[in-house]
């Protein structure tokens, strides 16, 4: 009986791989400054990695279709590059409240923010990030951006006044488990406590503008640049610019294993999105101003006119769902509705490994 069950499990795993097999992204492409907003900037190639996973890969869990049917159908397209940037908040910034009124007496923990940013950019931490998930998945969930600065100076330990750090960040670094993996090491080594506020990039940046963050970790280049230009950012000692881009991975286009739109066979991700729209197949959009949402908007055919404004996609609501929710919740919706969805690969692999649950 055990042999029969084992054979059945192997056949199921093979079937799942055939249905949802996807190639790994190239890890040694030419280096360049990556943008998550291809609609307004020229397409870029992936930067080469500077940190290579060193842990031996365990047996890679496969998506056998036994729990999660949603699978990766399109990836490793240059337009799907996803770069992460850390920025320290300027204590002299023109902070405002939700109504746009000026806010005074905002306390920003600059010393704590400096310590965390400096630690993120040490070679040890970059290597930890590059290795994260490799043992479980046989590939990295994040890569180190070629040319990312490496910090080699001293990192100040926490004091009673600086021990609490407020980090406003995107959902992907939280839902993928990356921060849960890294931050306890930082906290135990230097005595800090990092309070993580996780939302889409747009909301994460807004929280900083309201004075509710000491630093941000986000992934939408144009929004980051606007944050800097508006005076909300500062340069940390040891670095040359306010924006410090240091990690990247890829967005992936996922959907039901049956793939009724033929996404897997499309020549490019733009062709894939066009096929989804033409066939009016269900699609779940973050709809929350996040980096993922911004990227998605850049991939639809311009003739559709889909933007972040509700009236722009009103004609398509029979197939286009704007969820205004985080990545994990949207993946659950896509699974339940047999819909297509754009997501970062790290969160998706975590979603599958957790049998369709994001904590």
C-alpha positions as CSV (number, residue, x, y, z in Angstrom):
1,X,0.0,0.0,0.0
2,X,2.8,2.5,0.9
3,X,4.5,1.8,-2.5
4,X,1.2,2.5,-4.3
5,X,0.6,5.8,-2.4
6,X,4.2,6.8,-3.2
7,X,3.7,6.2,-6.9
8,X,0.5,8.1,-6.9
9,X,2.2,11.1,-5.2
10,X,5.0,11.1,-7.8
11,X,2.5,11.0,-10.7
12,X,0.6,13.9,-9.1
13,X,3.8,16.0,-8.7
14,X,4.8,15.3,-12.3
15,X,1.4,16.4,-13.5
16,X,1.7,19.6,-11.5
17,X,5.1,20.4,-12.9
18,X,3.8,19.9,-16.5
19,X,0.9,22.2,-15.9
20,X,2.7,24.9,-14.1
21,X,6.4,24.5,-15.1
22,X,8.2,27.8,-15.4
23,X,11.8,28.7,-16.1
24,X,14.0,30.4,-13.6
25,X,15.0,34.0,-14.2
26,X,18.5,34.6,-15.5
27,X,20.8,35.6,-12.7
28,X,23.8,37.1,-14.6
29,X,22.3,39.6,-17.0
30,X,23.8,43.0,-17.8
31,X,23.7,45.5,-14.9
32,X,21.5,48.6,-15.1
33,X,19.4,50.8,-12.9
34,X,16.1,49.0,-12.7
35,X,12.7,50.6,-12.8
36,X,9.4,49.2,-11.7
37,X,7.5,51.6,-14.0
38,X,8.1,50.5,-17.6
39,X,5.2,52.7,-18.8
40,X,7.3,55.9,-18.4
41,X,10.8,54.6,-18.7
42,X,12.7,52.5,-21.3
43,X,12.8,48.8,-20.6
44,X,15.8,47.7,-18.6
45,X,17.7,44.4,-18.4
46,X,18.2,42.7,-15.1
47,X,21.3,43.6,-13.1
48,X,23.8,40.9,-12.5
49,X,23.9,39.4,-9.0
50,X,26.8,40.2,-6.7
51,X,25.9,37.6,-4.0
52,X,25.4,34.0,-5.0
53,X,23.6,31.5,-2.8
54,X,26.0,29.2,-1.0
55,X,23.7,26.8,0.8
56,X,23.0,23.5,-0.8
57,X,19.4,23.2,-2.1
58,X,17.2,20.8,-0.5
59,X,14.7,18.7,-2.5
60,X,12.6,21.5,-4.1
61,X,8.9,21.4,-3.2
62,X,6.8,21.2,-6.3
63,X,3.3,22.6,-7.0
64,X,1.4,19.4,-7.6
65,X,-2.0,21.0,-7.9
66,X,-3.1,19.2,-4.8
67,X,-3.8,22.4,-2.8
68,X,-2.9,25.5,-4.9
69,X,-3.9,25.5,-8.6
70,X,-2.6,29.0,-9.4
71,X,0.8,28.8,-10.9
72,X,3.5,30.8,-12.6
73,X,2.8,31.2,-16.4
74,X,5.1,34.0,-17.4
75,X,8.4,35.3,-15.9
76,X,11.9,36.5,-16.6
77,X,10.7,39.2,-19.0
78,X,12.8,42.4,-18.7
79,X,9.7,44.4,-18.1
80,X,9.0,42.3,-15.0
81,X,12.1,43.4,-13.1
82,X,11.4,44.4,-9.5
83,X,14.0,46.5,-7.6
84,X,13.9,47.3,-3.8
85,X,15.1,50.6,-2.4
86,X,15.7,51.8,1.2
87,X,15.4,55.5,2.1
88,X,15.9,57.3,5.4
89,X,13.3,59.9,6.4
90,X,14.4,63.5,6.8
91,X,13.4,64.9,10.2
92,X,13.1,68.3,8.7
93,X,10.6,67.1,6.0
94,X,7.4,69.0,5.2
95,X,5.2,66.5,7.1
96,X,1.4,66.6,6.5
97,X,-1.6,64.8,7.8
98,X,-4.1,62.9,5.8
99,X,-5.9,66.1,4.8
100,X,-2.7,67.7,3.6
101,X,-2.3,70.0,6.6
102,X,1.2,70.7,7.9
103,X,2.3,68.7,10.9
104,X,4.9,70.0,13.4
105,X,7.1,68.3,16.1
106,X,7.5,65.0,14.3
107,X,10.1,62.9,16.0
108,X,12.2,60.8,13.6
109,X,14.7,58.2,14.9
110,X,17.6,59.1,12.6
111,X,20.2,57.1,14.6
112,X,18.0,54.0,14.5
113,X,17.2,54.4,10.8
114,X,21.0,54.8,10.0
115,X,21.8,51.7,12.0
116,X,19.2,49.5,10.1
117,X,20.1,50.9,6.7
118,X,23.8,50.4,7.3
119,X,23.2,46.8,8.5
120,X,21.0,46.0,5.5
121,X,24.0,47.0,3.3
122,X,26.7,45.0,5.1
123,X,28.1,42.1,3.0
124,X,26.8,39.7,5.7
125,X,23.2,40.9,5.4
126,X,23.4,41.0,1.6
127,X,24.5,37.4,1.6
128,X,21.7,36.5,4.0
129,X,19.2,38.1,1.7
130,X,20.6,36.4,-1.4
131,X,20.5,33.0,0.3
132,X,17.0,33.4,1.7
133,X,14.7,30.7,0.4
134,X,17.3,29.0,-1.7
135,X,17.4,25.9,0.5
136,X,13.7,25.5,0.3
137,X,13.0,26.4,-3.3
138,X,16.2,25.7,-5.1
139,X,16.5,29.3,-6.2
140,X,16.8,32.7,-4.5
141,X,13.7,34.7,-3.7
142,X,15.8,37.9,-3.9
143,X,19.0,38.8,-5.6
144,X,21.6,41.4,-4.7
145,X,21.7,44.3,-7.3
146,X,25.0,44.6,-9.1
147,X,26.8,47.7,-7.9
148,X,24.8,47.9,-4.7
149,X,26.9,49.8,-2.1
150,X,28.4,47.7,0.7
151,X,28.7,49.3,4.2
152,X,31.9,48.5,6.1
153,X,31.8,51.0,8.9
154,X,30.6,50.8,12.5
155,X,27.0,50.3,13.4
156,X,25.8,52.1,16.5
157,X,24.0,49.9,19.1
158,X,20.6,50.9,20.5
159,X,20.2,53.3,23.3
160,X,17.1,54.0,25.4
161,X,16.3,56.9,23.1
162,X,16.9,55.1,19.8
163,X,15.9,51.5,20.4
164,X,12.5,51.6,18.5
165,X,12.7,51.9,14.8
166,X,9.7,52.4,12.6
167,X,10.0,50.8,9.2
168,X,7.3,51.5,6.6
169,X,7.5,48.9,3.8
170,X,5.8,47.0,1.0
171,X,3.9,43.8,1.6
172,X,6.2,41.6,-0.5
173,X,9.2,41.8,1.8
174,X,6.9,40.9,4.7
175,X,4.6,38.3,3.1
176,X,7.7,36.5,1.6
177,X,9.1,36.2,5.1
178,X,12.3,38.1,4.2
179,X,11.9,40.6,7.1
180,X,10.9,37.9,9.5
181,X,14.2,36.2,8.6
182,X,16.5,39.2,8.7
183,X,15.2,41.6,11.5
184,X,15.5,39.2,14.5
185,X,19.3,39.0,13.7
186,X,19.6,42.7,13.6
187,X,17.5,43.2,16.8
188,X,19.4,40.6,18.8
189,X,22.8,41.9,17.7
190,X,22.3,45.6,18.3
191,X,19.4,45.8,20.8
192,X,16.8,47.6,18.6
193,X,13.2,46.8,18.1
194,X,11.9,47.3,14.6
195,X,8.2,48.1,14.2
196,X,7.1,47.1,10.7
197,X,4.2,48.8,9.0
198,X,3.4,46.8,5.8
199,X,1.3,48.1,2.9
200,X,1.6,48.8,-0.8
201,X,4.4,51.2,-1.8
202,X,2.1,54.1,-2.2
203,X,0.7,53.7,1.3
204,X,4.1,53.0,2.8
205,X,5.4,56.2,1.4
206,X,2.3,58.1,2.6
207,X,2.9,56.8,6.1
208,X,6.4,58.4,6.0
209,X,5.0,61.7,4.7
210,X,2.6,61.7,7.7
211,X,5.7,61.4,10.0
212,X,4.9,57.8,10.9
213,X,8.2,56.2,9.8
214,X,11.9,56.5,10.3
215,X,12.7,54.8,7.0
216,X,11.0,53.2,4.1
217,X,11.7,50.0,2.0
218,X,9.8,50.1,-1.2
219,X,9.8,49.2,-4.9
220,X,8.4,51.9,-7.2
221,X,11.1,54.2,-8.7
222,X,9.0,57.2,-9.7
223,X,7.3,57.3,-6.3
224,X,10.7,57.0,-4.6
225,X,12.1,59.9,-6.7
226,X,9.1,62.1,-5.9
227,X,9.6,61.3,-2.2
228,X,13.2,62.6,-2.5
229,X,12.4,65.6,-4.6
230,X,9.7,66.7,-2.2
231,X,12.2,66.9,0.6
232,X,11.2,63.8,2.6
233,X,14.5,61.9,2.3
234,X,18.0,62.3,3.5
235,X,21.4,60.8,2.8
236,X,22.7,58.3,5.4
237,X,26.4,58.5,6.5
238,X,28.4,56.1,4.3
239,X,26.2,56.5,1.2
240,X,26.2,58.9,-1.7
241,X,22.5,59.3,-2.4
242,X,19.1,59.2,-0.6
243,X,17.8,56.3,-2.6
244,X,19.8,53.1,-2.0
245,X,18.7,50.3,-4.4
246,X,20.1,47.0,-3.3
247,X,17.9,44.0,-3.9
248,X,15.7,42.8,-6.8
249,X,13.6,40.0,-7.9
250,X,11.0,39.5,-10.6
251,X,7.3,40.0,-10.9
252,X,5.6,36.9,-12.3
253,X,2.3,36.6,-14.1
254,X,0.3,33.8,-12.5
255,X,-3.0,32.2,-13.2
256,X,-5.0,28.9,-13.3
257,X,-3.1,25.9,-14.5
258,X,-5.6,25.5,-17.4
259,X,-4.4,28.9,-18.7
260,X,-7.5,29.7,-20.9
261,X,-5.8,32.9,-22.2
262,X,-2.7,31.1,-23.4
263,X,-0.4,33.2,-21.3
264,X,2.3,30.6,-21.1
265,X,2.6,30.5,-24.9
266,X,2.6,34.3,-25.4
267,X,5.8,35.8,-26.8
268,X,6.1,38.4,-24.1
269,X,4.4,39.6,-21.0
270,X,2.8,42.5,-23.0
271,X,1.3,39.9,-25.4
272,X,0.1,37.9,-22.4
273,X,-1.7,40.9,-20.9
274,X,-3.2,41.7,-24.3
275,X,-4.6,38.1,-24.5
276,X,-6.1,38.3,-21.0
277,X,-7.9,41.6,-22.0
278,X,-9.0,40.3,-25.4
279,X,-10.6,37.2,-23.9
280,X,-11.9,39.0,-20.9
281,X,-10.5,36.4,-18.5
282,X,-10.7,37.2,-14.8
283,X,-7.8,39.3,-13.5
284,X,-7.1,40.4,-9.9
285,X,-5.4,43.8,-9.5
286,X,-3.9,45.1,-6.3
287,X,-5.6,48.4,-7.0
288,X,-3.7,50.0,-4.0
289,X,-1.0,52.2,-5.5
290,X,1.6,49.6,-4.6
291,X,4.7,48.9,-6.7
292,X,3.0,45.8,-8.0
293,X,-0.1,47.8,-9.0
294,X,2.1,50.4,-10.7
295,X,3.9,47.7,-12.6
296,X,0.6,46.0,-13.6
297,X,-0.8,49.3,-15.0
298,X,2.3,49.6,-17.3
299,X,1.6,46.2,-18.9
300,X,-1.9,46.6,-20.2
301,X,-2.4,47.7,-23.9
302,X,-2.6,51.5,-23.9
303,X,-5.8,51.3,-25.9
304,X,-7.6,50.0,-22.8
305,X,-6.8,53.2,-20.9
306,X,-6.5,51.3,-17.6
307,X,-5.1,53.6,-14.8
308,X,-5.4,53.8,-11.1
309,X,-8.6,55.8,-11.5
310,X,-11.8,53.7,-11.0
311,X,-13.6,55.2,-14.0
312,X,-10.8,54.0,-16.3
313,X,-11.5,50.3,-15.7
314,X,-15.3,50.7,-15.1
315,X,-16.0,49.2,-18.6
316,X,-14.0,46.0,-17.7
317,X,-15.4,45.2,-14.2
318,X,-16.9,41.9,-15.5
319,X,-13.4,40.5,-15.7
320,X,-11.1,43.1,-14.0
321,X,-11.2,43.2,-10.2
322,X,-9.5,46.1,-8.3
323,X,-9.1,44.7,-4.9
324,X,-7.3,47.5,-3.0
325,X,-5.7,44.8,-0.9
326,X,-2.3,43.4,-0.1
327,X,-0.5,40.7,-2.2
328,X,-1.4,37.8,0.0
329,X,-5.1,38.6,0.0
330,X,-5.1,39.1,-3.7
331,X,-3.4,35.8,-4.3
332,X,-6.2,34.1,-2.2
333,X,-8.8,35.9,-4.4
334,X,-7.0,34.8,-7.6
335,X,-7.0,31.2,-6.4
336,X,-10.7,31.3,-5.5
337,X,-11.8,33.0,-8.7
338,X,-9.4,31.1,-11.1
339,X,-8.1,34.4,-12.1
340,X,-4.8,35.8,-13.5
341,X,-2.7,38.0,-11.2
342,X,0.7,39.8,-11.2
343,X,2.7,39.2,-8.1
344,X,6.3,39.2,-6.9
345,X,7.8,35.8,-7.2
346,X,9.0,35.6,-3.6
347,X,5.5,36.1,-2.2
348,X,4.0,33.6,-4.7
349,X,6.4,30.9,-3.8
350,X,5.7,31.4,-0.1
351,X,2.0,31.3,-0.8
352,X,2.3,28.0,-2.5
353,X,4.6,26.5,0.2
354,X,2.0,27.5,2.8
355,X,-0.8,25.8,0.9
356,X,-2.4,29.0,-0.2
357,X,-2.2,30.8,3.2
358,X,-0.4,34.1,3.8
359,X,-0.1,35.0,7.5
